[in-house]
């Protein structure tokens, strides 16, 4: 089986104790017989902990929590998305009191949010919260606590409950919470959302997907599938002969969660197809990639959408 390796941090890859090469966010692959149960060790820099695992059938059905595994027909991709930190000492990043709650952001092998008040909660946070700062805000005159670090945003209610966490471009606190969040799409699309707040939870009031750049013809099929995923006006990509079927398109494609570029092997086997990989959840940290192709008319409209076997 061809196995691809990705790592969110630059690292080196060892197989059965032998150095194979470096890995990062650029896909690299090797042919592996799963029956051999090869021992893989991935060693990052920055004083992070290495990870190790056997590459076998069990890995492709039950991956450990520090990785995501993507099944792509006769291929698989292993993405290492988390490493432990060798420095396991406790370090307080930020701390404040908010309506009877002691709110603490700290690092101890990872980044965590601790809330001590009427109840106690401990929430693991992405590494992006390492520089978090607090600021008291209000939505519809109800108090909330903003925890922000760069584009990473977390909002707590006055009872210490997490009511929002995501990466955002912009957040406006008025009678409603207004959010602008970027999608990683080839049209640089963004979501513009408004939420009402009742003191307990946020409720989505309105949502719009805005594409900020028109797609080039060569990547039109990627832009289309991304538009379906982000709930944009994907009917605009369709030829008139397909527009009456736009309402059933989501059920036809299924509940995919991201769009990916097909692998080198797929392109070699299907050189004429304008295809994209749609990623579907299959289990904990486990995903399946299915390929769909499009036919595009001379005037740049999609006239057909069909699955392609890898």
C-alpha positions as CSV (number, residue, x, y, z in Angstrom):
1,X,0.0,0.0,0.0
2,X,1.2,3.5,-0.7
3,X,1.2,5.5,2.6
4,X,1.5,9.3,2.6
5,X,2.9,11.2,5.6
6,X,2.1,14.7,6.8
7,X,3.1,16.5,10.0
8,X,1.9,19.9,11.2
9,X,5.5,20.5,12.4
10,X,8.7,19.6,10.5
11,X,9.9,16.2,11.7
12,X,12.0,13.2,10.6
13,X,10.5,9.8,9.9
14,X,12.1,6.5,10.9
15,X,10.8,3.1,9.9
16,X,11.9,0.1,11.9
17,X,14.7,2.3,13.3
18,X,16.1,3.5,10.0
19,X,16.0,7.1,8.9
20,X,13.8,7.6,5.9
21,X,13.6,11.4,5.5
22,X,11.8,14.5,6.6
23,X,8.1,15.1,6.7
24,X,6.1,18.3,7.0
25,X,2.9,19.7,5.4
26,X,4.1,18.6,1.9
27,X,2.9,15.0,1.1
28,X,5.6,12.4,1.0
29,X,4.9,8.7,0.5
30,X,6.4,5.2,0.7
31,X,5.2,1.7,-0.3
32,X,4.5,-0.4,2.8
33,X,3.1,-4.0,3.2
34,X,0.6,-3.7,6.1
35,X,1.3,-7.4,6.9
36,X,4.8,-6.4,7.9
37,X,3.5,-4.2,10.7
38,X,6.3,-1.6,10.3
39,X,7.3,0.4,13.4
40,X,7.2,4.2,12.5
41,X,8.8,6.8,14.7
42,X,8.3,10.5,14.0
43,X,10.6,13.0,15.7
44,X,9.8,16.7,15.6
45,X,12.0,19.6,16.7
46,X,11.2,22.5,19.1
47,X,11.7,20.2,22.1
48,X,8.5,18.3,21.3
49,X,7.9,14.7,22.1
50,X,8.3,12.1,19.3
51,X,5.4,9.7,18.5
52,X,5.6,6.0,17.5
53,X,3.2,3.5,16.1
54,X,2.9,0.3,14.0
55,X,1.7,0.8,10.4
56,X,-0.7,-2.1,10.0
57,X,-4.4,-2.9,9.4
58,X,-5.3,-1.9,13.0
59,X,-3.9,1.6,12.5
60,X,-6.2,2.1,9.5
61,X,-9.3,1.2,11.6
62,X,-8.3,2.6,15.0
63,X,-5.8,5.4,14.8
64,X,-4.3,7.0,18.0
65,X,-5.6,10.4,19.1
66,X,-2.5,12.3,18.0
67,X,-3.1,11.5,14.3
68,X,-5.7,11.6,11.6
69,X,-5.8,8.8,9.1
70,X,-7.4,9.2,5.6
71,X,-8.3,6.1,3.5
72,X,-8.1,6.7,-0.2
73,X,-9.0,3.5,-2.0
74,X,-5.7,1.5,-2.1
75,X,-3.8,4.4,-0.5
76,X,-3.7,5.9,3.0
77,X,-2.5,9.2,4.5
78,X,-1.2,9.7,8.0
79,X,-1.4,13.2,9.4
80,X,0.3,13.9,12.7
81,X,-1.6,16.8,14.2
82,X,-0.3,16.9,17.8
83,X,2.9,16.3,19.7
84,X,3.4,16.5,23.4
85,X,5.9,19.0,24.9
86,X,8.9,17.7,26.8
87,X,8.6,20.6,29.2
88,X,5.7,19.4,31.4
89,X,6.1,22.1,34.0
90,X,3.0,24.2,34.9
91,X,3.0,27.7,33.4
92,X,0.2,30.2,33.9
93,X,-0.4,32.1,30.6
94,X,-3.3,34.3,31.8
95,X,-5.7,34.4,34.7
96,X,-8.7,36.5,35.7
97,X,-11.8,36.5,37.9
98,X,-15.1,36.8,36.1
99,X,-18.5,36.7,37.8
100,X,-17.4,34.4,40.6
101,X,-15.3,32.2,38.3
102,X,-11.5,31.9,38.4
103,X,-10.5,31.5,34.8
104,X,-7.0,30.3,34.0
105,X,-5.2,29.6,30.7
106,X,-2.1,27.5,31.4
107,X,0.4,25.2,29.7
108,X,1.5,21.8,31.0
109,X,2.5,19.7,28.1
110,X,-0.3,21.3,26.2
111,X,-2.6,24.4,26.5
112,X,-5.6,24.2,28.8
113,X,-8.5,26.4,30.0
114,X,-9.5,25.9,33.7
115,X,-12.7,27.4,35.0
116,X,-13.4,27.2,38.8
117,X,-16.7,28.5,40.1
118,X,-20.1,27.0,40.7
119,X,-18.6,24.0,38.7
120,X,-15.2,23.0,37.6
121,X,-14.2,22.4,34.0
122,X,-10.9,21.7,32.2
123,X,-10.8,22.2,28.4
124,X,-7.8,21.3,26.2
125,X,-7.1,24.2,23.8
126,X,-5.3,24.4,20.4
127,X,-1.7,25.6,20.5
128,X,-2.9,28.9,19.0
129,X,-4.1,30.0,22.5
130,X,-0.6,30.2,23.9
131,X,-0.8,34.0,23.8
132,X,-4.4,34.3,25.0
133,X,-5.7,37.5,26.7
134,X,-9.0,38.2,28.4
135,X,-11.5,41.0,27.8
136,X,-15.0,41.5,29.3
137,X,-17.6,42.0,26.6
138,X,-21.4,42.0,26.4
139,X,-23.9,40.6,23.9
140,X,-27.4,42.2,24.2
141,X,-26.3,43.7,27.5
142,X,-25.4,40.2,28.9
143,X,-21.8,39.8,30.2
144,X,-19.4,37.4,28.5
145,X,-15.7,36.9,28.7
146,X,-13.6,37.0,25.5
147,X,-10.5,34.9,25.4
148,X,-8.5,35.7,22.3
149,X,-5.1,34.9,20.8
150,X,-4.6,36.1,17.2
151,X,-7.5,34.6,15.2
152,X,-8.3,32.1,17.9
153,X,-11.5,33.1,19.9
154,X,-13.2,31.5,22.8
155,X,-16.2,33.0,24.6
156,X,-17.4,32.1,28.1
157,X,-20.8,32.9,29.7
158,X,-20.9,34.6,33.1
159,X,-21.5,31.1,34.5
160,X,-18.2,29.9,33.1
161,X,-19.7,27.9,30.3
162,X,-18.0,27.8,26.9
163,X,-20.5,29.2,24.3
164,X,-18.2,29.7,21.3
165,X,-14.8,28.6,20.1
166,X,-13.4,29.0,16.6
167,X,-10.9,30.9,14.5
168,X,-12.3,34.3,13.3
169,X,-11.4,37.3,11.3
170,X,-13.6,39.6,13.2
171,X,-16.1,39.6,16.1
172,X,-18.6,42.3,17.0
173,X,-20.4,42.4,20.3
174,X,-23.7,44.3,20.0
175,X,-27.3,43.2,20.4
176,X,-26.1,40.1,18.6
177,X,-22.7,38.5,18.2
178,X,-21.4,39.1,14.7
179,X,-18.7,36.8,13.4
180,X,-16.6,36.7,10.2
181,X,-14.7,33.5,9.8
182,X,-12.4,32.5,6.9
183,X,-12.7,29.2,5.0
184,X,-9.6,27.7,3.5
185,X,-11.0,27.7,0.0
186,X,-9.6,28.7,-3.4
187,X,-12.1,31.5,-3.6
188,X,-11.0,32.9,-0.2
189,X,-14.6,32.5,1.0
190,X,-15.7,33.6,4.4
191,X,-18.7,33.1,6.6
192,X,-20.6,36.1,7.9
193,X,-22.8,35.0,10.9
194,X,-25.0,36.6,13.5
195,X,-25.9,34.9,16.8
196,X,-28.5,35.9,19.4
197,X,-27.7,35.3,23.1
198,X,-30.0,34.5,26.0
199,X,-27.4,34.3,28.7
200,X,-27.0,30.5,28.3
201,X,-26.2,29.8,24.7
202,X,-25.8,31.3,21.3
203,X,-28.4,30.7,18.6
204,X,-27.6,31.2,14.9
205,X,-29.8,34.0,13.5
206,X,-28.3,34.4,10.0
207,X,-25.4,33.0,8.0
208,X,-24.0,33.9,4.6
209,X,-21.0,32.6,2.7
210,X,-19.2,35.2,0.7
211,X,-16.6,34.3,-2.0
212,X,-14.0,37.1,-2.2
213,X,-12.1,35.9,-5.3
214,X,-13.6,34.4,-8.5
215,X,-12.0,30.9,-9.2
216,X,-9.8,30.3,-12.2
217,X,-11.2,27.9,-14.7
218,X,-8.5,25.2,-13.9
219,X,-9.7,25.0,-10.3
220,X,-13.4,25.6,-11.0
221,X,-14.4,22.1,-9.9
222,X,-12.6,22.5,-6.5
223,X,-14.3,25.9,-6.0
224,X,-17.7,24.2,-6.7
225,X,-17.3,21.4,-4.2
226,X,-15.9,23.9,-1.6
227,X,-19.0,26.1,-2.2
228,X,-21.3,23.1,-1.5
229,X,-19.4,22.4,1.7
230,X,-19.5,26.0,3.0
231,X,-23.2,26.4,2.1
232,X,-22.5,29.0,-0.5
233,X,-24.6,29.8,-3.7
234,X,-23.3,26.6,-5.5
235,X,-26.2,26.7,-7.9
236,X,-24.4,29.5,-9.7
237,X,-21.7,27.0,-10.8
238,X,-24.3,24.8,-12.4
239,X,-25.4,24.7,-16.0
240,X,-29.1,25.5,-16.6
241,X,-29.7,21.7,-17.2
242,X,-28.6,20.9,-13.7
243,X,-30.0,23.8,-11.7
244,X,-33.3,22.1,-11.0
245,X,-31.4,19.3,-9.2
246,X,-29.4,21.7,-7.0
247,X,-31.7,21.0,-4.1
248,X,-30.8,17.3,-4.1
249,X,-27.1,17.8,-4.6
250,X,-26.1,17.7,-0.9
251,X,-27.9,14.3,-0.4
252,X,-26.2,13.0,-3.5
253,X,-22.7,14.0,-2.4
254,X,-23.3,13.1,1.3
255,X,-22.0,14.6,4.5
256,X,-18.4,15.4,3.5
257,X,-16.3,17.7,5.8
258,X,-13.5,18.9,3.5
259,X,-12.3,19.0,-0.1
260,X,-8.8,17.7,-1.0
261,X,-6.6,17.5,-4.1
262,X,-6.4,13.9,-5.5
263,X,-3.1,12.1,-5.1
264,X,-0.4,11.7,-7.7
265,X,-1.4,8.0,-8.2
266,X,-5.0,9.0,-8.8
267,X,-4.0,11.6,-11.4
268,X,-1.8,9.0,-13.2
269,X,-4.8,6.6,-13.4
270,X,-7.4,9.2,-14.3
271,X,-5.5,11.9,-16.3
272,X,-8.5,13.3,-18.1
273,X,-10.8,13.7,-15.1
274,X,-11.5,17.0,-13.4
275,X,-11.8,15.5,-10.0
276,X,-11.7,16.4,-6.3
277,X,-11.5,14.3,-3.2
278,X,-14.4,14.7,-0.7
279,X,-13.5,13.7,2.8
280,X,-16.1,11.8,4.9
281,X,-15.8,10.9,8.7
282,X,-15.6,7.2,9.2
283,X,-14.6,7.0,12.9
284,X,-12.6,8.7,15.6
285,X,-9.7,10.4,13.8
286,X,-10.5,8.3,10.8
287,X,-11.7,9.6,7.4
288,X,-12.5,8.2,4.0
289,X,-11.8,10.1,0.7
290,X,-14.2,9.6,-2.2
291,X,-13.5,11.1,-5.6
292,X,-16.0,13.0,-7.7
293,X,-15.5,14.4,-11.1
294,X,-17.2,17.2,-13.1
295,X,-17.7,18.0,-16.7
296,X,-17.6,21.7,-17.5
297,X,-19.0,23.5,-20.6
298,X,-17.2,26.0,-22.7
299,X,-18.9,28.8,-20.9
300,X,-17.6,27.5,-17.5
301,X,-20.7,25.9,-16.1
302,X,-20.8,22.4,-14.6
303,X,-22.9,20.0,-16.8
304,X,-22.3,16.7,-14.9
305,X,-21.1,15.4,-11.5
306,X,-20.2,11.8,-11.0
307,X,-18.1,9.5,-8.7
308,X,-14.8,8.1,-9.8
309,X,-13.4,4.9,-8.4
310,X,-9.8,5.0,-7.2
